[in-house]
Amino acid sequence: MKERIGLVGIGLVGTALAENLLAAGFDVVGFDIDGEKCRNLARLGGTPADSARQAASGCKRVVLSLLNSQIVREVLEGPDGVLQADPPPGFIIDTTTGEPEMAERFAGELAGRGISFLDATISGSSEQIRRKEGVFMVGGDKDAFEACRDVFSALAVKAFHLGPSGTGCKAKLAVNLILGLNRLALAEGLVFAERLGLQPESFLALLRETAAGSRAADVKGEKMVRGDFTAQARLAQHRKDVGIILRYAERLGQELPLSAVHLGVLDAAIAAGDGELDNAAIIREIRRRAR
């Protein structure tokens, strides 16, 4: 029989995770507060659930793909949450880009109930994840990581155990800091090249062959040049991440001058109505600032 695996959160990333789990032979039972996303899971071959509790029922392992740590807590502890399943799952794999201290807290609290919690963040857009090109950065008990190795293998080619609970979230924040600035620099450079009179497609092709090339240019360059802002990872979601990054940097006593500027650009883009677009849409804000 196929192993039943629970999935809570069937947005852009959650859908990509569901597709890969189904392709690997798991029986995916999923829940999302958006009924259309549940219906889409059914079209993919999964089984929609009416609640997080129902999605977790009968599952040894549950995957979470949510917006933030506060929603993770609600999904776990709410009146119809994952922990209300009887019996509760033995492993919770949380792919949410959340706050490290919350991941540590969840792990500690759940360990007392015999449940292993892994903060298993992913570097990569939903499209990269769909192609199994995402990279898992996992914090938590090493034995729990190994016990879920088959799940990670179904979802990505690369999965790294980084250390105790919270380290997956910490790594994702540091990666996103650099990645977001790479996207911002790419957008600024592309607009500058256009203003100089260079042909955007040709310049992008050249850029990718130089020392200034980057994964951001490979993944987002064509979307910026074509003006294709169909969401693979939403701009507003990255703004949330940059806010967390700056809060943690303040606690650590580190100034992040470039990230502070980045936050202002993201806020302006969201105010202009671009928050639900792909994060490549940051180039629209750069163009708005060109006189």
MOLIN-V948263 format. One record per backbone hydrogen bond with DSSP energy under -0.5 kcal/mol. NH is the residue of the N-H (numbers start at 1). CO is the residue of the C=O. If there is no record, write none. Layout:
nh=NH co=CO
nh=NH co=CO
This chain:
nh=5 co=27
nh=6 co=61
nh=7 co=29
nh=8 co=63
nh=9 co=7
nh=9 co=31
nh=15 co=11
nh=16 co=12
nh=17 co=13
nh=18 co=14
nh=19 co=15
nh=20 co=16
nh=21 co=17
nh=22 co=18
nh=23 co=19
nh=24 co=20
nh=25 co=22
nh=26 co=21
nh=27 co=3
nh=28 co=26
nh=29 co=5
nh=29 co=27
nh=30 co=28
nh=30 co=47
nh=31 co=7
nh=35 co=33
nh=37 co=34
nh=38 co=34
nh=39 co=35
nh=40 co=36
nh=41 co=37
nh=42 co=38
nh=43 co=39
nh=44 co=40
nh=45 co=41
nh=45 co=42
nh=46 co=41
nh=47 co=28
nh=48 co=46
nh=49 co=30
nh=53 co=80
nh=55 co=51
nh=56 co=52
nh=57 co=53
nh=59 co=56
nh=60 co=4
nh=62 co=91
nh=63 co=6
nh=64 co=93
nh=65 co=8
nh=72 co=68
nh=73 co=69
nh=74 co=70
nh=75 co=71
nh=76 co=72
nh=77 co=73
nh=78 co=74
nh=81 co=78
nh=82 co=75
nh=83 co=76
nh=84 co=81
nh=85 co=82
nh=90 co=60
nh=91 co=60
nh=92 co=116
nh=93 co=62
nh=94 co=92
nh=94 co=118
nh=95 co=64
nh=95 co=93
nh=98 co=96
nh=102 co=99
nh=103 co=99
nh=104 co=100
nh=105 co=101
nh=106 co=102
nh=107 co=103
nh=108 co=104
nh=109 co=105
nh=110 co=106
nh=111 co=107
nh=112 co=108
nh=113 co=110
nh=114 co=111
nh=115 co=110
nh=116 co=90
nh=118 co=92
nh=119 co=139
nh=120 co=94
nh=120 co=118
nh=121 co=119
nh=121 co=137
nh=122 co=95
nh=123 co=135
nh=124 co=122
nh=126 co=232
nh=129 co=125
nh=130 co=126
nh=131 co=127
nh=132 co=129
nh=133 co=128
nh=134 co=128
nh=135 co=123
nh=136 co=158
nh=137 co=121
nh=138 co=136
nh=138 co=160
nh=139 co=119
nh=140 co=163
nh=145 co=141
nh=146 co=142
nh=147 co=143
nh=148 co=144
nh=148 co=145
nh=149 co=146
nh=151 co=148
nh=152 co=148
nh=153 co=149
nh=154 co=150
nh=155 co=151
nh=155 co=152
nh=156 co=152
nh=157 co=132
nh=158 co=134
nh=160 co=136
nh=162 co=138
nh=162 co=160
nh=163 co=138
nh=167 co=164
nh=170 co=166
nh=171 co=167
nh=172 co=168
nh=173 co=169
nh=174 co=170
nh=175 co=171
nh=176 co=172
nh=177 co=173
nh=178 co=174
nh=179 co=175
nh=180 co=176
nh=181 co=177
nh=182 co=178
nh=183 co=179
nh=184 co=180
nh=185 co=181
nh=186 co=182
nh=187 co=183
nh=188 co=184
nh=189 co=185
nh=190 co=186
nh=191 co=187
nh=192 co=188
nh=193 co=189
nh=194 co=190
nh=195 co=191
nh=196 co=192
nh=197 co=194
nh=198 co=193
nh=200 co=198
nh=203 co=199
nh=204 co=200
nh=205 co=201
nh=206 co=202
nh=207 co=203
nh=208 co=204
nh=209 co=206
nh=210 co=207
nh=213 co=210
nh=218 co=214
nh=219 co=215
nh=220 co=216
nh=221 co=216
nh=221 co=217
nh=224 co=220
nh=225 co=221
nh=226 co=222
nh=227 co=223
nh=228 co=223
nh=229 co=227
nh=235 co=277
nh=236 co=275
nh=238 co=234
nh=239 co=235
nh=240 co=236
nh=241 co=237
nh=242 co=238
nh=243 co=239
nh=244 co=240
nh=245 co=241
nh=246 co=242
nh=247 co=243
nh=248 co=244
nh=249 co=245
nh=250 co=246
nh=251 co=247
nh=252 co=248
nh=253 co=249
nh=253 co=250
nh=254 co=249
nh=260 co=256
nh=261 co=257
nh=262 co=258
nh=263 co=259
nh=264 co=260
nh=265 co=261
nh=266 co=262
nh=267 co=263
nh=268 co=264
nh=269 co=265
nh=270 co=266
nh=271 co=267
nh=272 co=268
nh=273 co=270
nh=274 co=269
nh=277 co=274
nh=278 co=229
nh=279 co=233
nh=281 co=278
nh=282 co=279
nh=283 co=280
nh=284 co=281
nh=285 co=281
nh=286 co=282
nh=287 co=283
nh=288 co=284
nh=289 co=285
nh=290 co=287
nh=291 co=289
